[in-house]
Amino acid sequence: MSKVREDIRNIAIIAHVDHGKTTLVDELLKQSGTFRTNQVVQERVMDSGDIERERGITILSKNTSVHYGNIKINIIDTPGHADFGGEVERVLKMVNGVVLVVDAFEGPMPQTKFVLQKALALDLPVVVCVNKIDRFEARPEEVVDEVLELFMDLDANEKQLDSPFVFASARKGTSSLDPMKQNDTMKDLFETIINHIPAPEGDEDEPVQALISTIDYSDYVGRIGIGKIETGTLHVNDDVLLLNIHNPEYKQRVKISKLYEFEGLQKVEVKEAKYGSIVAISGIADISIGDTICSPLKPEALPFVKIEEPTISVNFSVNDGPFAGQEGKFVTSRHIRDRLYRELNTDVSLRVEDTDTTETFKVSGRGELHLSILIETMRREGYEFLVSKPEVLYKEIDGKKCEPMEDVIIDVPDEFVGSVIEKLGSRKGEMVNMTPSTNGGYTRVEFSIPSRGLIGYKNELLTDTKGTGIMNTIFDGYQSYKGDIPTRSQGSLVAFENGDAVAYGLFNAQDRGDLFIGAGTKVYTGMIVGRNSRVDDLDVNVCKRKQLTNMRSSSADEALKLTPPLVMSLEQSLEFISEDEYVEVTPKSIRMRKKVLDPSLRRKIRIHG
């Protein structure tokens, strides 16, 4: 007989990037007594990866739990970036409701819409938390209206439209049901969660069924499956079946060797766990996302969302340049291949394929950010490799060539709106909406644009808006091919010889465009050292020294004024390169180069094809 487990609530915290989800979880952990009173806790304790902490984004969903009174609240902190949307969809299968966090100034943003749509589609109850209420420019009443409008746009039912609103400052640890005054604790938020989000239901006497929604990986125990027990009770040493609804042929007998529940930030070993519990299971070598663990008495696979397909790909290749192997620890194709395939253990939105050559691997992901974070992670681990220009993945639908589309929202000062509209128009973008902000000075423009039209645009936006434009994008399905888009309007400045760049050579080269390197940088033939002010590539000699003569004055060299170089980040480099160029990634450097290093060979290819 089905029973309700009143001692548990399972919730996911969902939001747009940087609206304060992870800080909110920190505060719930603190106020529930998870940490000792004298324990020093770093901020955003849930973002455990270095890159997550530096960029202030959550990449992988994280599990934790807090106790409020005698109720255990299992919390899953989800990513806000659309590139990690695969994570969001899956974890929502584990919970009975969501807390939607919205910034009290920015209001709903593209990813707010994306994550809320997923929650409403699964008919999950929602608690709306309007966060950062202490911001000087907070506008809570308007944000409440905008959130309700978003609910209506997404066809929410009456029950969902009746969602409670809590106003909070995660940073200060305060919350209240009234936007005008704050109480000193998170009590109002805790109680709204407990009263509004239903407790899990199930039957402990039924044969066990659990759905694996996320995979963790540990060097000691291998793959760890995380999921919710839907019915029955799971015990250590149980013999169970592994099934998958998308693969009816798949059936494997396995034994539960270790079972964990989440207590605060720790995984705690348990001997058994009942329906409604979120558990981690280790010891099953090839457990994967979407698998159902079930009793042989009732071998039924649970339904599961199919993971969305990648939209963009790059090639990873062995570095074959003159500086190959000087800075990296792992440089061979076997090293790179093993590391890429290992990434598939935890990242299900990624695809890795071998190509015709053993030196190159095609890696496909959900967006530029998704792939650039993998590249950055590998670089920090000591890998060295080449990366090609990102390309979008086309699909054939009903005999037509279709391409991935993005919904783009750009907030920009009024004076730059014209140049944004013009640039996105030339990249096949169609304007969907344009709204001036209520506090003046800014306009929000919304476009529908092919994904390939956005490759390389972020840099241009920052240049065109003097660094003030803010862009948010979200995948918006496939549409028929929109036609050719003009590629970048500036060529590369390419080093002509090997050596060290010197002030005299750089001074002569800087008249031709913007330089990416300064004096003393080691360069090689075919390395990209700058951006030409014209469309064509140009070979330059940055190692050229001034001819010595008897008439040389001591102050002549000091008078050479060099413009500071543009230092290109990994993302900027990936956006800048064209089809015949690579980004060379090593633990110490990010360089750009031509695929063909020899200038005379490049000329022949250009002439004869």
Buried (B, 14 or more C-beta within 10 A) or exposed (E): EEBEBEEBBBBBBBBBBBBBBBBBBBBBBBBBEBBEEEEEEEEBBBBEBEBBBEBEBBBBBBBBBBBBEEBBBBBBBBBBBBBBBBBBBBBBBBBBBBBBBBBBBBBBBBBBBBBBBBBBEEEBBBBBBBBBBBBEEBBBEEBBEBBBEBBEEBEBEEEBEEBBBBBBBBBEBBBBBEBEEBBEBBBBBBBBBBEBBEBBBBBBEBBBBBBBBBBBEEEEEBBBBBBBBBBBBBBBEBEBBBBBBEEEEBEBEBEBEBBBBBBBBEBEEBEBBBBBBBBBBBBBEEBBBBBBBBBEEEBEBBEBBEBBBBBBBBBBBBBEBBBBEBBBEBBEBEBBBEBBEEBEBBBBBBBBEEEEEEBBBBBBBBBBBBBBBBBBBBBEEBBBBBBBBBBBBBEEEEEEEBBBBBBBBBBBEEEBBEBBBEBBBEBBBEBEEEEEEEEEEBBBBBBBBBBBBBBBBBBBBBEBBEEBBBBBBBBBEBBEBBEEBEEBEBBBBBBBBBBEBBBBBBBBBBEBBBBBBBBEBBBBBBBBBBBBBEEEBBBBBBBBEBEEEEEEEEEEBEEBEBEEBBEBEBBBBBBBBBEBBBBBBBBEBBBBBBBBBEBEEBEEEEEEE
